[in-house]
Amino acid sequence: MKFSHIPVLLNEVIENLNIKTDGIYIDGTIGGGGHSYEIAKHLKTAGILIGIDQDINAINASKLKLKDCNKNVVIINDNFKNIKKIIHNRQISHVDGILLDLGVSSHQLDEEERGFSYMKDAILDMRMDMDNTLTAKIIVNDWTEEEIYKVIWSYGEEKWAKRIASFICKERLKKRIETTYELVEIVKAAIPASARRKGPHPAKRTFQAIRIAVNDELGILEQAVEVGVEVLKTGGRFCIITFHSLEDRIIKSIFNKLENPCICPPRAPICICGKVPSLKIITRKPITASAEEVEKNPRSRSAKLRVAEKTGF
């Protein structure tokens, strides 16, 4: 299957990266290579683009997309949490800009066998890295009811999380839950009919939550942002696109903490903790897609771009 993925907020990302023609840039979630292709177009011979993705299909697609780029493009099958190790292995200490486009890609949803989509029947999997030993099937069949409830409530912000976890555990006593459609039917049964009539697909939040748990997306995210800021040059930009509120709140919180790191008591006359800002927030409110972009690419509707700039080492 062709890796088809439309890059969201493309113009806004390029504008906010402040690309230098001889700079070093990282696309930590290269996907189909849409953002990277545009970044590479702005680089001259001395410029370097490092693309990273844990999905081998994304790696293969991005290599094809970028094959005609004459720039110094390096594409690596790894997790973006390892940014520091990846650049140090190439004798690079700091970079001029980093982009993270988070969440599941359109292609991953379209690949039925990956089990990401509640709209396609497939084996419950949801792994972005196929070497990962944890799958969605393991979570729904082997984790305790309390663990499943916490995942669906914390990562999906699903108000029916407790009922859904209970229904999952009752159904798995009859037989193991093997497929996405089996899980969808369980979720539908757990949510009262009146609550299913409005809003998104009833299984959307549960699938999102389980996917996040399988791939440890939020834990990896916090680690990656902190390491990413560490390897940015002064004046370097960090652009992060999120697709749901949990991710966006995490990014907002980390950016705020790094811009205002002082831990002195609020009434202290002077700062004595010695902590200095490492970021300046560029976007106080996240950048969202225009009506025109949403019409062309409905996936962009929930996208939010936050941008910060490195203020010093």
C-alpha positions in Angstrom: 0.0 0.0 0.0 1.3 3.5 -0.9 2.1 5.6 2.1 -0.3 8.5 1.6 -0.1 11.3 4.2 -0.9 14.9 3.8 1.4 17.1 6.1 -0.7 19.3 8.3 0.0 23.0 8.9 2.9 22.7 6.4 3.3 26.4 5.7 3.0 27.3 9.3 5.7 24.8 10.3 8.1 26.0 7.6 7.6 29.7 8.6 8.1 29.0 12.3 11.2 26.8 11.9 13.1 29.9 10.6 15.1 27.6 8.3 18.7 28.6 7.7 20.0 27.3 4.4 23.1 25.8 6.1 21.3 24.6 9.2 20.8 21.2 10.8 17.2 20.1 11.2 15.4 17.1 12.7 12.0 15.8 11.7 11.4 13.4 14.6 8.3 11.9 13.1 9.0 11.8 9.4 6.0 9.8 8.3 5.6 10.0 4.6 8.2 12.8 4.3 5.9 15.7 3.5 7.2 18.1 6.1 10.8 16.9 5.5 10.5 17.4 1.7 9.6 21.0 2.2 12.4 21.6 4.8 14.9 20.0 2.4 13.9 22.4 -0.3 15.0 25.3 1.9 18.5 23.8 2.5 21.6 24.3 0.5 24.5 21.8 0.2 25.8 22.6 3.7 22.4 22.0 5.3 21.5 18.7 6.9 18.1 17.1 7.5 17.8 14.1 9.8 14.5 12.3 9.6 13.4 9.8 12.3 10.5 7.4 12.5 9.9 4.1 14.4 7.6 2.8 11.7 9.6 1.0 9.0 6.9 1.6 6.5 7.2 5.4 7.1 11.0 5.1 6.7 10.6 3.4 3.3 8.0 5.9 2.1 10.1 8.9 3.2 13.2 7.6 1.4 11.2 7.4 -1.8 9.7 10.8 -1.2 13.1 12.4 -0.6 15.2 10.3 -3.1 15.6 13.3 -5.5 16.7 15.7 -2.8 20.3 16.7 -3.4 20.8 17.8 0.2 22.4 15.9 3.0 19.4 13.9 4.1 19.7 11.1 6.6 16.7 8.9 7.4 16.8 6.7 10.5 14.5 4.0 11.8 14.4 4.8 15.5 12.3 6.5 18.2 12.6 10.3 18.5 13.3 10.0 22.2 16.8 9.0 21.1 17.5 12.3 19.3 20.6 13.0 21.4 22.2 9.6 20.7 21.2 9.8 17.0 22.9 13.2 16.4 25.9 12.4 18.6 26.6 9.2 16.5 27.0 11.6 13.6 29.3 13.9 15.4 26.6 16.6 15.7 26.3 18.3 19.1 23.4 20.8 18.5 20.8 21.5 15.8 19.0 24.5 14.5 15.4 23.2 14.6 13.2 20.2 15.5 9.8 19.2 14.3 7.5 16.6 15.9 4.2 15.7 14.2 2.6 13.5 16.8 -0.2 10.9 16.7 -1.1 8.2 14.3 -0.8 8.8 10.5 -3.5 8.4 7.9 -1.5 5.6 6.4 -1.3 3.7 9.7 -5.1 4.0 10.0 -5.5 2.8 6.4 -3.3 -0.3 7.0 -6.0 -2.7 8.2 -3.5 -5.2 9.6 -2.1 -2.7 12.0 -5.3 -2.6 14.0 -5.3 1.2 14.7 -8.7 2.0 13.2 -12.1 1.3 14.7 -13.5 1.6 11.2 -11.6 -1.4 9.8 -11.7 -5.0 11.1 -8.3 -6.3 12.0 -6.3 -8.1 14.7 -5.8 -5.9 17.7 -2.3 -4.6 17.4 -1.7 -0.8 17.3 2.1 -1.0 17.4 4.0 1.8 15.7 7.3 -0.1 16.3 6.7 -3.7 15.2 9.5 -4.9 17.4 7.4 -3.7 20.4 6.2 -6.7 22.4 3.2 -5.0 23.8 0.0 -5.0 21.7 -3.6 -3.9 22.1 -4.6 -7.5 22.3 -2.5 -8.0 25.4 -3.9 -4.9 27.1 -7.5 -5.8 26.6 -7.1 -9.5 27.4 -4.4 -9.6 30.1 -4.4 -6.4 32.0 -6.6 -6.0 35.1 -9.9 -4.2 35.0 -8.4 -1.4 37.0 -5.4 -1.0 34.7 -7.7 -0.9 31.6 -10.0 1.6 33.3 -7.0 3.9 34.1 -5.7 3.7 30.5 -9.1 4.6 29.0 -9.8 7.3 31.5 -6.4 8.9 31.6 -5.4 8.6 28.0 -8.8 8.8 26.3 -10.6 11.1 28.8 -13.6 8.8 28.3 -16.3 9.4 30.9 -17.6 5.8 30.4 -14.2 4.3 31.1 -15.2 2.3 34.1 -18.2 0.7 32.3 -16.1 0.0 29.2 -13.3 -1.7 31.3 -16.0 -3.8 33.1 -17.6 -4.9 29.8 -14.2 -5.8 28.3 -13.3 -8.0 31.3 -16.7 -9.7 31.3 -16.5 -10.4 27.5 -13.0 -11.8 27.7 -14.2 -14.4 30.2 -16.2 -15.9 27.3 -13.3 -15.8 24.8 -10.2 -13.7 24.1 -10.9 -10.4 22.3 -9.0 -10.7 19.1 -10.2 -8.0 16.6 -10.9 -4.3 16.4 -14.6 -4.9 15.5 -15.0 -7.2 18.6 -13.7 -4.4 20.8 -15.8 -1.8 19.0 -19.0 -3.8 19.8 -18.0 -4.1 23.4 -17.4 -0.4 23.7 -20.8 0.3 22.0 -22.5 -2.0 24.4 -20.9 -0.3 27.4 -22.0 3.2 26.4 -25.7 4.0 26.8 -27.5 4.5 23.5 -28.4 8.1 24.4 -24.7 9.0 24.9 -23.8 7.4 21.5 -26.1 9.6 19.4 -24.0 12.7 19.6 -20.3 13.4 19.2 -17.5 11.2 17.7 -17.5 7.5 17.1 -18.2 5.8 20.5 -14.9 3.8 20.2 -12.7 6.8 19.3 -11.5 7.6 22.8 -11.0 4.0 23.8 -8.9 3.2 20.7 -6.9 6.4 21.2 -6.2 5.5 24.8 -5.1 1.9 24.1 -2.9 3.1 21.2 -1.2 5.6 23.5 -0.6 2.9 26.1 0.8 0.4 23.6 3.3 2.9 22.3 4.0 4.8 25.6 3.4 7.9 23.6 3.0 10.4 26.5 6.0 9.1 28.4 8.2 9.2 25.3 6.9 12.7 24.5 8.0 14.3 27.8 11.4 12.7 27.5 11.8 13.7 23.9 10.9 17.3 24.4 13.4 17.8 27.3 16.2 16.1 25.3 15.2 18.0 22.2 15.5 21.4 24.0 18.9 20.3 25.3 20.3 19.7 21.8 18.9 22.9 20.2 21.3 25.8 19.5 20.5 29.2 20.9 17.8 30.6 18.7 16.8 27.2 17.4 13.1 26.5 17.1 11.1 23.6 18.4 7.8 23.0 16.5 5.4 20.4 17.8 2.0 19.4 16.3 -0.5 17.6 18.5 -3.8 16.1 17.7 -5.5 15.7 21.1 -5.8 17.6 24.3 -3.6 15.4 26.5 -0.6 15.9 24.2 -1.2 19.6 23.8 -1.4 20.1 27.6 1.8 18.3 28.1 3.6 20.4 25.5 2.1 23.6 26.9 3.2 22.6 30.5 6.8 21.7 29.5 7.2 24.8 27.4 5.9 27.0 30.3 8.2 25.2 32.8 11.3 25.7 30.6 10.4 29.4 30.1 9.7 30.0 33.8 11.9 27.5 35.7 12.3 29.5 38.9 11.2 27.6 42.0 11.7 30.4 44.5 8.7 31.3 46.7 6.4 33.7 44.9 7.0 36.5 47.5 10.8 36.1 47.4 12.3 39.6 46.6 15.0 38.0 44.3 15.6 34.7 42.6 18.1 32.5 44.5 17.3 29.1 43.0 19.6 29.9 40.0 17.4 28.3 37.4 17.3 30.3 34.2 14.9 30.0 31.2 16.0 27.7 28.4 13.0 28.5 26.1 11.0 31.5 24.9 7.5 30.6 23.9 6.7 31.9 20.4 3.0 30.8 20.3 1.1 31.8 23.4 -1.9 30.2 21.8 -1.5 27.2 19.5 -1.7 27.7 15.7 -4.6 25.8 14.2 -5.5 24.9 10.6 -7.4 27.4 8.4 -10.9 26.6 7.2 -9.4 26.0 3.8 -7.0 23.4 5.0 -9.6 21.6 7.1 -11.8 21.4 4.0 -9.0 19.8 2.0 -7.7 17.6 4.9 -10.2 16.9 7.6 -7.5 15.4 9.8 -6.1 18.9 10.3 -9.2 19.9 12.2 -7.8 18.9 15.6 -4.1 19.8 14.9 -2.4 22.3 17.1 1.1 23.7 16.5 3.1 25.1 19.4 6.5 26.8 18.9 9.3 27.7 21.2 12.8 29.1 20.8 16.0 28.1 22.6 17.3 31.0 24.7 20.6 29.6 25.8 22.6 26.4 26.7 
